[in-house]
Amino acid sequence: MYFIVFTSLTLLTLPGVLLKLTTDPAMSIAGMKYLVDMEGLFINELTHYTKELKDKIDTIESFLHDVQSKREISRKNPEEFVAHPLNGFSLIRRLHEDWTHIELFMAQGVGQESLKAIQKGLEEGRPTDQDLDDAIAGIRAMCRFYNLQPDDIARGIFLGQEYNASLTALNCLSLAKACINYEEGNDAINWYKTAVSQYDDDRDGQVYRDVFDFKLPDLYENYVSTLVSTGYRQAALSVIRDVSDLDATLWLLHKKVYDDAKIDIADPTFLGKPWVVGSRCQGKWDTKKYFSCHYESKTTDFLRLAPLKVEVLSLDPHIAIYHGVIYDSEISRVKNGSLASLKSPPRYINGDDYNLKFSRVIEDHNSTLNQRVKDITGEEVREDSDFVIYNYGIGGHRNIHMDNLQAIDQMAELGDRLTSVMFFLSEVNQGGAIVFPYANLTVWPQKGSALVWRNLNFKMQSNEGLVHLSCPVVVGSKWTLIKWLHERPQMFSRPCEKEYSGLQTHEKMI
């Protein structure tokens, strides 16, 4: 416990360190975990604050008990009480000295050091409005890709699996307001409804009202108004009818909704549009059966001694996964080495990357990891020795894209990206699959494995069949390590092959 508190205090005394660790926290699970330490410090300081409050109350109550016991005697017959010299003297002295001291004691601020520590932490590392927007965007992405329902999410149920986590009424209200801003009325309605169901007045009422300035009538007013504005008048009337006696504002709103509901127009029927790519993120399609497993021992001489286990997932386009090709020690090294340099991609309209961070991993071309890439691909790694590591945040994903480079982004000595090698550095509890729509292929992260495909065909043209996306992570921390091998350094190590008819037209990955 002392170590945790000390670590948190140390972080908060180093503004630059804290800022670096908590920048864009929703974009990386690795970055967001430092917020846990921050809240741990706040909890510790609030605990100290409550203890000091309690000690002060105990002191005041002790004094109060003493003077009340004397008051019980004096109030029956005041004249008789002060007629005794000791009582008279004590009364005068108390009023002259004790009550002055207790007044000063009452005026003393309590827990000021704890308050300052929390204020400093919030000033230096509190998530920003943009951070909250990123987190909301991640939840919305999960809903869209996996057809998750607000009520299930609020109760910690994801894709049929229940977790020991939930959303409060305030969390749901924040998501509802965000949906309003994005003009997603039906989604807002569902989140308002969930906020109502998650609210428990016995548990939440006093704190919500006194600390968070939350009033239940306001929630119902927003909920009902959204129903009306989206055409659900009868549903609005049904909701407001049962709560109109809670507040005068709701009673007036009930009257207005009742008058509007007299219009003989049925509520619309909302039919959610199935999101095709989202179903693919769940692996809900018929996968092609052109796959096989074998041990590869011919790519390099070393593989004669230690062949690699290969699973061919698709022949056209050719996609394969190599199992057990990066070890735990290597995974720890590249992850720990990249923590301080993880950065967010620039935010721009219609971008491909959402809620993820990445960093360049500098690697010697003779390293064992680079040699393994050469064993897998048979290609030269000298000019492409470095990797890029990714860690995904809340609902982190990459939209449909290809790994090929635009001509303007290609370097003369490298050319386009010929081969992609994606190492999986972690398992993911739910979500985070790689989907190749044209290949009817969904690949789930498998720690220690590498997914391999060639982006160019025999004519060195982009293979549009390799369009792919990285689905949103639902639960878990997804880490991937990417290696891109470019075309021109392979000019002599891997010459172009001729195309043949039938199955022989497919490229050989190994």
HUWOQUI-V174615 format. One record per helix or strand of 3 or more residues. SS is the DSSP state (2 for helix, 1 for strand). FROM is the first residue (numbers start at 0). TO is the last residue. If there is no record, write none. Layout:
ss={SS	SS}
from={FROM	FROM}
to={TO	TO}
This chain:
ss={2	2	2	2	2	2	2	2	2	2	2	2	2	2	2	2	2	1	2	1	1	2	1	2	2	1	2	1	1	2	1	1	2	1	1	1	2	2}
from={1	14	24	28	77	84	111	128	149	168	184	200	215	232	243	247	275	291	300	307	318	327	352	367	381	386	406	416	433	436	440	449	463	467	472	478	487	501}
to={11	21	26	73	82	106	124	145	153	180	197	209	228	240	245	260	280	295	303	313	322	340	360	376	383	400	408	423	435	438	442	453	465	469	474	485	489	504}
